[in-house]
Amino acid sequence: MSNIKTKSGYLVKQGGTNKSWKKRWFVVQEKLVCYYKTEKSQLLQGIFVLTKKERSEWVYFLENEISSRVVDKVSRDDFNLLAIIGRGTYGKVYMVKKKDTSEIYAMKILQKDMLTKNQQISQRMSERNVLMRVRHPFIIGLQYSFQTPEKLYMVLDYAPGGELFSHLKKNGKFSKDRTRLYVAEIILGLEHLHKMDIIYRGLKPENLLIDEGGHIKIADFSYVRTDLRKKSGGKTNTFCETPEYLAPEIILNKEYTEVVDWWSLGILIYEMLVGMPPFYAEELDDLYMLILRSQIKVPSSVKTAARDLILKLLDRNPTTRLGSNGSSDIKKHPFFSGINWEKVYNKEYTPEFLPQISNGTRSTEPDKEFTEEYAFGSLVKTKTVEEVDKAKFKEFVFIDNPEGNGTSKK
């Protein structure tokens, strides 16, 4: 007789007819998963057969799914702002504490008028929609989203280890083993996104966070593209930022697929092992020419397997680039020899670096450039939603609803 315990809880599921996202009660057994409209409902709405790996993923989803927390309303008043921990073009990221639970989160606050002025509304809605759907050990989790007349709020998992960028800057470069574990975790995260028909397009050290256990969290989904297989045969040709990490096909304004993420991974591996990206120039046009034409030189300090992996990921031909046939080819590369991918997924490897944590937060103080501008970002009055078109933001709020009426409120 099996001793595997049954797991159950609420998850958010996309409907088959109108494609809206609804909350359903899921029960994961040894080889099956069943779902119902509510926990008390006895009418079975669906059933799936599971492999062992799939069961592990479902158990993870249930153990980490935020929608098991039923709340009537969440607002800015439910949180205490502790410090600014990041800053972008359209807003800031704060470390916050939820008043009723004392849990620490990262709160991303965006100015609606700035988003409207720069035609960023659809991208931010895509970011929110992706984060609402995705649950994975190496991807940052969205806990709540809500809005005021002037601002959008996304409450996310807090990663006390900070940005990978700061650690790379401090250390200069990483060891092979440290790099290999980080990259393995990133591969599993990107693999999950690609299976969901999502191109990430934002891979760089600044968008990779370190959680309390020293593991990777892929963050900042500002440039994601979704549902490409349904809309355009799996391809897009839109341009995005982060020039040092752009794949050649993006620069050339050609149609591209999720394989652009594997090019960016090659750049990232190079930077982690060498201490700087393979392409650098003061002028943007010069940088693009280097990416398109220059010979890729890997220092002799980078060992054979790592050099081979980098060069195969930085293949300028996306049809022959490593990963063009799926992530399995990358995972089989000799650089990952000895890696047990199930252990990676379950976080059973101990990272070289473990963040020092005090009361659930970083033991180091936030940068002065952030703390000195704290009041400005939180108090300045901006244009209201009536002035920037209220309808464009009506689906932004993310609220748990056990009755299955969706996860957005108008």
Summary of the structure (lengths in Angstrom):
residues: 410
radius of gyration: 21.7
end to end distance: 48.9
largest distance: 66.7
contacts: 1221
relative contact order: 0.14
helix: 35%
strand: 21%
